[in-house]
Amino acid sequence: MNAIVTGATGGIGKAITEVFAKNGINVWACASRKNETFENEIKQLADDNNVWIKPVYFSLTDENDVKNGVKSILNEKMPIDILVNNAGVSPRSLLVMTPIDEIRKVMEINFTAQMLVTQLVAKKMMRQKSGNIVNVSSVSGSLYPEQGGLAYGCSKAALSFSSRVLARELADYNIRVNTVSPGFVETSMWTGRSEAYLQEAKSRSVMKRMGKPEEIANVVFFLTTPAASYITGTNIDLEGGGRVAFPQKEE
């Protein structure tokens, strides 16, 4: 099987790539810019698991670059069994302090560009009469309206909603579309938060800890397997059973 993973250099994207490779799935690992360390890591991962992992670079803020990046994958004339829309940015600022261009940029990266990738790949899957699409959203797009998170939360809410629509549009082609929404997970998204904030967030969690990227990746993988064959148009919140709001302010 072959998969496309966007945002493959990040914590969750890297974990998804690793889980796929360990389960015999080849990966086009997409990122915004060339990264030698990343290329060395995925080469070793591929060798260890007897799969191929190919880096593909394109900027999600440049429509032509996105099209050319996806075209390079399509030109390989291989089946595309899985698409994981994982790439994203998570700036934080209050609305009244946020330039509208910044909101546009967040929506472009987190939603619009992901839909362009999906549009191009879905056409291939429709011809195949098979495929799985998993969108990596966030609980910030549904459960937790955090102060300073308007642009990020709205972009992720749009991504989540797209799964429900696309599940209906693509079901006749044997293509399933689902969403996973991580919560408080050990990624760079939380870099820069105060220790007091992190500790309070943990204390509010039912499991009293942050999630691990591989725990998210395992659910993404599950959704692409025959074991999930009757699941489409569904969102899975991955937040450790909490449904408890994050702290709203950092002192």
N, C-alpha and C positions, 0 to 999 in steps of 0.2 A: 504494500500500500504506500501511497505517496501523499504527503501533507504539505501545505503552505502554512507557515506561522509568521505573522507579523510581530514586530517588537521582540524579536528573538534574542536580543542581547540583554534584555531586562530580567529582573528576578523571576517573574512568573513565566515570561516567554522562554527564558533559558531552561526553566524546569519542565515546561511542556515539551520542548525539543528533546530533552534528556529522556523523559518518560516515553515519548514516541520511539526514539531510537532503541531504547531497551526492550521495546515490544515489537521490534522488527519493522518499524515504519520509517521510510525515507523522508527527508525533510528539505524543503526549500526554506532556509532560515533567512527571513527578511529583516533588514535593518536600514537605518537612515544614512549611515556612512560607513566606509571601510574601517575595519578594526582588526588589526593583526592578531591581537590576543584572542579575540573571539574566533577568528579563523583557525588558530592553532587548537583551541579548545574543541571546536566542533569536528576537526579532523581526527583528533584523538578519540572523541566520542563515537564517531562513525567507525573507526578502525576497531574499537573495542566491541562494537555490537554488530559488525558485518552489515552495515547499511551505508548509504551515502547521505551526506548532509551538504547542501550547496548554499553558500552565501549569496544573497541577492540584495543589492543596495538600491534604494530609491527613497526620495523625500516625500513624505505625505503632504507637504505644503505645496507641491508642484504637480499639477494634474498630468502634464506630459511625462514627467518623471515616473509617476505611478503607472501610467499606461505602458511606458517602455519597460519598466521592471516586470510587470505582469506578462507583457508580451514575450519577454525573454524566457519566461517559464512555459508559456503556451507553445512557443516555438520548439520546445523539446519533444512535443508530440507524445507525451506520456500521460496516462490517466492521472487525474487529480481527485483523490478520494476524500480529502479533508481540507478545509480552510478554517484556520483559527485567527480571528480578528482580535489581536491582543494589544497592538501598539496603542500608546496613549501618553498624554501629558497631564499633569495635575497641579497647575498653578493655584495659588491661594491668595485672594484679595477680596475685600468688600466691594460690592457692585459700584458704589459711588466713587471708588478709587481705581476702578478698572477701565482702561481704554476699551472702547468698543472693538477696535481692531484686535485686541487680545482675546476677546470673547469669540470673534470670528475665527481666529487662529486655532483656539481650542476645539471649536466645533468642526473645523476643517480636518484636524488631525484625528480627533477621537471619534468622529462620526462620518462626515462627508467623504473623506478619502477612503475610509473603511467600506463605505457603500460602493465606491467606485471599484475597489478591488473585488468586492462581492459580485457586483454586476458582471465584470469581465470573467470571473471564475465560474459563476453560476451558469453562464451560457455554455461553457465547456461541460459542466456537470449535467446540464439538461440534455446535451447530445449523448452523454454516456448513459443517461437514465439512472444515475446514482450519485450519491455524494452526502457529505456531512459538513455542516457549517456550525461553528461554535463562536459566539461573540463573548468576549470577556468584558463585562460591564463592571458595576460596582454597587454596593449597597448605598453609596452616596447618591445614586440615581433613582433610588426607590424608598429606602427606609430612613436614611439619616440626612436631613437637610442641614448640613454643617455651615456655620457662618464662614464666609470667605470661599465657599465651595460652589457658588452658583454656576459658573461656566462649566466646571468639571462635572458637577452633578447633572446639569441639563444635557450635556453631551452624552453622558452615560445612560441617561433615561431614554434618549432618542435611540441609542444603540440597542437597548433592551426591547423597546417597542418594535424596532425593525425586525427582530426575530419572530415576533408573533405574526407580523404581516407576511414575512417571507415564508414562514412555515406553511401558510395557506397558499401562497402563490406557487410554491415549488413542490408541494406534496405529490402532485400527479406525476412528477418526474423522479419519484423515489429519492428525494433529497430532504433530509431532516435538518432543521435549524433550531438551535437552542442557545440559551444564555447561561453563563455562570457569573455570579456577582460576589466577588470577594469583599471581605470587610477589612479587619485589622490584621494585615499580613506583613511578614518581615521582608519588606522591599524598600527601595530608595524613596518611595513616596513619603515615608515617614522621617526621612533624614531632615534634620533641622528642628524637629519638634522637641520641646523641652522634655527633660526626664520626668518632670512632675506630670506633664500631660500624658506621656506614655504610660506611666504607672497608674494614673487615674483611669485611663482607657482600659488597661488590663483588669483593674479592680472591678470595672463595670461588666466585664465579660463573664458569661456563665463559666467558661473554662479557665478564666484567669490567666490567659496567655495570648500571644499573637499566633496567627496561623503561619504555616510554613508554605513557601511557594510550591513544593512538591505535593502538598495536600490539595492545592487548587488544580495542579497539573493532572493528578490522578482522576479527578472528577471530569475534567475536559476529556481525557482519554476514554473514560467510561462512556461518555455520551457519543463517542464515535464507534463504539463496538456493537455487535449484534445483541449484546445484553440490554442495550437501550433502544432496541428497534421500535418500540411503541411510544417513544418519547419524542415529541416535537412541539415547537412553540412554547416551550417551558423555560422558566428561569429558576435556577437553583442558587439560593443565598448561601454563601460559604462564610459564615461569621461565627462559628463555634456555638450556635444555638442561642445567641445573645438577644437580638432585638432590643438592645439597650443603647441609647444614643451616646455618641462620642461626646467628650467634654466640648463645650461650645467655645470656650475662650482659653487662651494661654496667658498667664500672668507674666 
